[in-house]
Amino acid sequence: MQRPTRLFEMPGADIVEIEITKPLPETCFVGLTYRLEGTVKLAGIGVLPWVYAEVNPLLLPLGVAGEVSYERGLPKPISGEFSIDLRFTDIGDYEVTVVATPAPLPLPIVGVEPVVGKSDTMKIKVAEAPPPGAEFEVSGLVIYPAEVAIGETVIIACIVTNIGGEAGSYTVHLGGDLVAEQSVTLEPGESKTISFEVTPDRAKTYSVSVNGLSGSFRAVEVPVADIKVENLFIDKAEVYVGEKVTISVVATNYGMAAGTKRIVCTVS
């Protein structure tokens, strides 16, 4: 079986799987501290790895990695959690990767492979220090689908970003023809998608507003069959016993969809 592409394998080295459970926000700010969290799993018995953050174009100095704790359970595969605190001093675009090494230094050691695992690379933008306090921005309004039948679900979603310098809470208000609200708490630079599920109960175009963003969707009646039986015809009003009589009707579908109707003839 092919190994996951996020793993970096050095010949003869143990393979360490790194999973990021709390990534950095896409936008960070100069002077603020951000905590990166994840887990490490070692496939097989081997030396416990150390982890550090590799930041391009700069490699963070020794000591940024912080303390790493592991659950020991030999001869079972070793796993553990880690956290790395990052503080940026310059604006720009960066790529951040968590690297595992069998030594406490991110440097080659004689007889030891320097790298035994890498995480996915996170691309972030570092901007000037934000204004004090929490400040929020709402963007990316999505309404799906744009047309539904009465009684079907419509999803209304948007992205909320804390562009301020402190954590805070924000309430997203759904307005227009439908009303609802949700609250979200975000760290500085953190973004989260907020979604509402609504169900229209009549055919019309519904207006939607979410904290300054606007849109609409349309609800329509579900096409149904409407079959009517008309024009009863009996070819003979009086017959002898045993004589055949033809009885006929005309069935017409006045609806907007195909359908079936059972026609019963009763003679008494």
MIZA-645565 format. One record per atom (N, C-alpha, C): x, y, z; residue in one letter. Coordinates in steps of 0.02 Angstrom, whole numbers, plus 50000, padded with zeros to 5 digits. Layout:
XYZA/...
! end
This chain:
500434994050000M/500005000050000M/500445006250000M/500285011149960Q/500665017249957Q/500555021450019Q/501095024150047R/501035028150108R/500735034950092R/500435038250142P/500155044950130P/500685049750104P/500495054150060T/500975058750029T/501275063650079T/500935064650137R/501205069550184R/501815066850221R/501935060350218L/502505057450253L/503135058250211L/503675059950243F/504315060650210F/504765055150236F/504975050650194E/505335044750215E/506065045150196E/506485044650245M/507205044150234M/507395036750233M/507855034650191P/508035027550186P/508255024850254P/507935019350275G/508125016050336G/507865019250399G/507495024750394A/507245028250453A/506555025950471A/506375026850536D/505685025450556D/505235030650523D/504605028750513I/504125033350482I/503675036250536I/503655042850539V/503245046250589V/502675049750554V/502065048450576E/501475051750547E/501295057650591E/501265063550561I/501095069650597I/500415072150572I/499955073050618E/499295075750601E/499185082350639E/499015087650602I/498885094150633I/498155094350654I/498035095050720T/497345095350745T/497105102550755T/497565107150766K/497385114250771K/497885118150729K/497725119550665P/498195123050622P/498225130450639P/498705133750609L/498745141050615L/498195144250574L/497945150050594P/497465153550551P/497795155750487P/497405156650434E/497685158550370E/498005165450373E/497755169750417T/498045176450426T/498275177050499T/498925178550508C/499205179850575C/499445187050577C/499575189450638F/499775196350646F/500435196850683F/500835201750664V/501475202850695V/501395204150770V/501815200850810G/501815202050881G/501355197750923G/500895193950891L/500445189550927L/500705182450928L/500535178750980T/500755171750986T/500195167050965T/500365162250923Y/499885157350898Y/500115150350917Y/499655146250939R/499825139450959R/499605134450905R/500075130550883L/499965125250833L/499955118650871L/499435114550860E/499375108250896E/499295102450848E/499505096450871G/499455090550829G/499615084250866G/499625078650830T/499785072150859T/500325068850817T/500705064450850V/501245060750818V/501135053350830V/501195049450777K/501155042150783K/501775039050751K/502085034550787L/502685031250762L/502505024250741L/502615022550678A/502445015950651A/502975010950669A/502865007150724G/503345002150745G/503745004650805G/504215000550827I/504625002150885I/505225006150861I/505355011650894G/505935015750874G/506045021250924G/506485025750907V/506655031350951V/506095036550948V/505885039051007L/505375044151008L/505605050350970L/505175052950926P/505395058750886P/505315065250925P/505685070250904W/505595077150925W/505285080950867W/504925086250882V/504615090050829V/504805097450835V/504835100750779Y/504945107950777Y/504585110750716Y/504495117250714A/504155120450659A/504665123350610A/504595121550548E/505035124150496E/504635129550458E/504885135650458V/504535141250428V/504955143850370V/504675143550310N/505015146350251N/504795153450241N/505245158050228P/505945156850210P/506415156250269P/506155156650332L/506595156450390L/506485150150429L/507025147350458L/506985141650503L/506995144350574L/506475142950613L/506435145750680L/507015143250723L/507255147350768P/507825145450810P/507635139850858P/508145136650883L/508055131250931L/507665133750992L/507185129651016G/506805131451074G/506085133351058G/505945134650994V/505265136450975V/504795130550982V/505065124450973A/504635118550973A/504275117651039A/504575119451095G/504245118651159G/504265111351182G/503905109951234E/503915103251263E/503415098751229E/503615092451217V/503195087551183V/503075081751231V/502455079651237S/502295074051282S/502045068151241S/502195061951264Y/502005055951228Y/501695050851275Y/501275046551247E/501025040751284E/501495034951268E/501805032251319R/502275026751308R/501915020151316R/502025015651269G/501675009251272G/502025003851233G/502685003451239L/503054998351203L/502804991451223L/502764986751176P/502984987151106P/502444989751059P/501924992951084K/501414995751040K/501685002051006K/501375003850949P/501595010150916P/501525015950965P/502015020450964I/502035026051010I/501655031850979I/501235035051019S/500855040850995S/500875046251047S/500745052451027G/500755057851075G/500495064351045G/500415069351088E/500185075851067E/500745080851075E/500715086251036F/501215091451042F/500895098251030F/501225103451053S/501015110251039S/501635114451026S/501585119250980I/502135123550962I/501875130750962I/502195135150999D/501995142151001D/502415146150951D/502085149750908L/502425153750857L/502255161150866L/502755165250857R/502665172550862R/503055175650804R/502705179050760F/503015181850700F/503215189150712F/503785190950685T/504045197750694T/504035201750629T/503935198450572D/503945201850507D/503325199950467D/503075204850428I/502515203350384I/502755199550323I/502285196150288G/502465192350228G/502075185950222G/502215182150171D/501905175650159D/502385170150182D/502115165350219Y/502535160050247Y/502235153150234Y/502665148250232E/502465141150231E/502725138050295E/502275134850333V/502465131850397V/502355124350394V/502865120550413T/502845113250413T/503105110750479T/502765105950509V/503015102750569V/503455096850549V/504055096650575V/504555091550557V/504725087350617V/504765080850607A/504965076250660A/505675073950648A/506065073750702T/506765071550698T/506905067050758T/507345062150751P/507495057650807P/507935060850860P/508155067050850A/508585070350898A/508255076850921A/508465079450979P/508165085651003P/508385091850965P/508785091050914L/509005096650873L/508785095450801L/508565100550766P/508395099750695P/509015099850651P/509525096150672L/510165096050636L/510375088750626L/510735087150572P/510975080250562P/511455078150617P/511405071950637I/511865068850685I/512175062750652I/512795061550664V/513145056050632V/512785049450646V/512595045950593G/512265039550599G/511525039950611G/511235045850612V/510525046750624V/510225050850567V/509695048250538E/509365052050485E/509065058450515E/509145064250481P/508925070550511P/508175071650514P/507805068450468V/507075069550465V/506725062850458V/506225061650499V/505845055350493V/505105056550480V/504895062750474G/504195064050458G/504065071450449G/503575072950408K/503365079850397K/502605080250394K/502335085750418S/501615086950413S/501455090150346S/500805091050333D/500595095150276D/500845102250288D/500985105650233T/501225112550238T/500635117450243T/500675121950290M/500165127150299M/500415133750269M/500005136750227K/500185143150197K/499815148650234K/500205153450260I/499895158850299I/500165165550276I/499795170650293K/499995177550280K/500055181150347K/500625184450356V/500735188250417V/500655195650401V/500205199050436A/500055206050424A/500265210250484A/500215216850475E/500365221350530E/499895220050589E/500095222250647A/499695221150707A/498995223850697A/498485220050715P/497785222150706P/497585227450757P/497015230550747P/496765235350797P/496625231750863P/496665235250920P/496525232050984P/495815229550988P/495715224251027G/495055221351035G/494885216750977G/494305213650981A/494065209150928A/493685213150875A/493805211650813E/493455214850758E/493295209550706E/492685209550680F/492465204050639F/492275206250569F/492385201650522E/492215202850452E/491815196850427E/491265198150393V/490825192850365V/490895193050289V/491015187150260S/491115186850187S/490865180150161S/490885179450094G/490765173050062G/490065170250071G/489545174350062L/488865171850069L/488715166750015L/488455160950037V/488265155549991V/487545153450007V/487125153049955I/486435150749962I/486345144849915I/486205138849943Y/486175132849900Y/485615128249922Y/485215125749874P/485195127649804P/484825134149794P/484865136849733A/484535143249718A/483795142449707A/483575136249691E/482855134849682E/482695128049712E/482155127849751V/481945121649784V/481195121049780V/480955115149793A/480235114049801A/480025115849872A/479415117549882I/479155119049949I/479295113049995I/479565114450054G/479705109150102G/480415106450098G/480795108250047E/481485106050042E/481945110950079E/482555108550096T/483025112450137T/483485116750094T/483575122850116V/484065127450086V/484595128950138V/485235128750117I/485795130350162I/486045137350146I/486085141450197I/486355148250191I/486975148650235I/487555150150205A/488185149950242A/488595156150227A/489035157850274C/489505163350265C/490125161950307C/490655165750295I/491285165050332I/491375171050377I/491505169750441V/491635175050490V/492365174750509V/492715180450506T/493425180950522T/493535186250575T/493935184550626N/494125189350676N/494755192850653N/494695199050629I/495265202850603I/495565207350658I/495315206650719G/495575210550775G/496155207250809G/496385210250863G/496965207850899G/496815203750961G/496185202750978E/495995198751035E/495425194051017E/495375188651057A/494825184051048A/494165187451065A/493625185151034G/492975188151049G/492415184251019G/491795186151037S/491195182751012S/490815187350966S/490475184350919Y/490105188250868Y/489465184550852Y/488935188350841T/488285185350824T/488125186650751T/487995181250715V/487815181650645V/487055181650641V/486765186750609H/486035187450604H/485805185750533H/485355180950528L/485025179550465L/484385183550462L/484305187650410G/483715191850403G/483405191250334G/482935195650320G/482555195150258G/481895191950272G/481695187150231D/481055183550241D/481105178150294D/481715176350315L/481805171350366L/482285174150418L/482155172650481V/482535175650536V/482835170150580V/483485170850595A/483835166350640A/484495169650660A/484845166850709E/485495169550728E/485925164150758E/486595165050753Q/487075160550783Q/487655164650809Q/487945162450866S/488535165850894S/489145161550885S/489715164850875V/490345161250865V/490895164850903V/491365161150932T/491935163950967T/492565162350928T/492965167450912L/493555166550869L/494175169650900L/494735166250890E/495385169050908E/495595174150856E/496085178450870P/496315183250820P/496545179750756P/496305181850699G/496485178950635G/496115172650617G/495705169950663E/495345163750651E/494715164950609E/494555160250566S/493945160550525S/493525154250538S/492875155050530K/492425149250537K/491815150350492K/491585144650463T/490985144850421T/490365143950464T/489895148450457I/489265148150493I/488715146550443I/488295141650458S/487775139750410S/487095139250445S/486585140950407F/485885140450429F/485525135750381F/485075131650407E/484645127450365E/483925129950372E/483625131850315V/482945134550316V/482505130350269V/481855130350283T/481375126550244T/480795131050223T/480745132850160P/480195137250138P/479525133550140P/478985137250158D/478335134050164D/477835136550112D/478055140950068R/477615143150013R/478025145149953R/477695145249896A/478035146749834A/478135154249827A/478765156449823K/478935163549814K/479695164149809K/479925170149795T/480635171749798T/480785174549867T/481245171349903Y/481415173249971Y/482045177649970Y/482005183350004S/482595187650011S/482995185450073S/483655186050067V/484105183850121V/484605189450135V/484715190850199S/485245195550218S/485615192650278S/486285193250275V/486705190850330V/487225196150345V/487115200050397N/487595205050420N/487895209250363N/487455212150323G/487675216550269G/487725213150201G/487735206550198L/487745202950134L/487025201050116L/486875200750051S/486195199250031S/486175194549972S/485605191049966G/485495186349911G/484775184149912G/484625178849874S/483935176349871S/483925169249847S/483365165849857F/483235159349827F/482485158849812F/482305154049771R/481605153449748R/481325146649768R/480725146749796A/480365140649812A/479775139849764A/479685133849736V/479155132649687V/478735126849711V/478125126549686E/477685120849702E/477925114649665E/477855109049698V/478045102649667V/477535100749614V/477745099449552P/477265097349500P/476925090749520P/476255090549511V/475875084549528V/475395083049471V/475175076849469A/474675074849419A/473975076649445A/473535078549399D/472845080149416D/472395077049362D/472235070649373I/471865066749322I/471115066949339I/470725069149291K/469995069549300K/469655064849250K/469125061549273V/468735056949231V/468095060549209V/467975060949143E/467425064849117E/467095061149059E/466545064249035N/466205061948974N/466005054548976N/465605052749026L/465355045849029L/464895044648969L/465015038848936F/464615037148877F/464395029848882F/463735028648873I/463455021848871I/463125021148803I/463345016348763D/463115016148693D/462385013948685D/462105010448736K/461405008148731K/461055009448797K/460495012648793A/460115014148854A/459695008148875A/459535003548828E/459114997748844E/459364991848801E/459454986148832V/459694980148796V/459334974048822V/459384968648782Y/459134962148804Y/459634958948851Y/459384954248891V/459824950548937V/460354946948895V/460984947548916G/461534944348881G/461834948548825G/461514954148810E/461774958448756E/462334962848784E/462834964148743K/463414968048763K/463264975548764K/463524979048815V/463464986348820V/464174989348828V/464314994448791T/464964997848796T/464895004248838T/465315004648890I/465325010548934I/466035013448930I/466085019948917S/466735023048909S/466755029848944S/467365031948963V/467475038548992V/468115041348961V/468225047848971V/468845051148950V/469235053249012V/469865050949017A/470295052949073A/470795058049048A/470825063849081T/471265069349060T/471695071549119T/472345072249107N/472815074649158N/472905082149151N/472605085949198Y/472665093149197Y/473255095749239Y/473655091049267G/474215093049309G/474845094349269G/475405095249307M/476055096949276M/476545091149278M/476315085249300A/476755079449303A/476365073249282A/476735068149259A/476415061849240A/476135058549303A/475605054649294G/475305051249351G/474855045549329G/474605041849378T/474165036049365T/473535036749406T/472965034849377K/472325034849414K/471955028349398K/471695025249450R/471315019049441R/470585020649429R/470305018149373I/469605019449355I/469205013149367I/468675013549407V/468255007849424V/467555008949397V/467305004049362C/466615004449335C/466164999749376C/465645002349405T/465174998349445T/464484998449411T/464224992349401V/463554991649370V/463104988349421V/462514991349436S/462064988449486S/461364988249458S/
! end
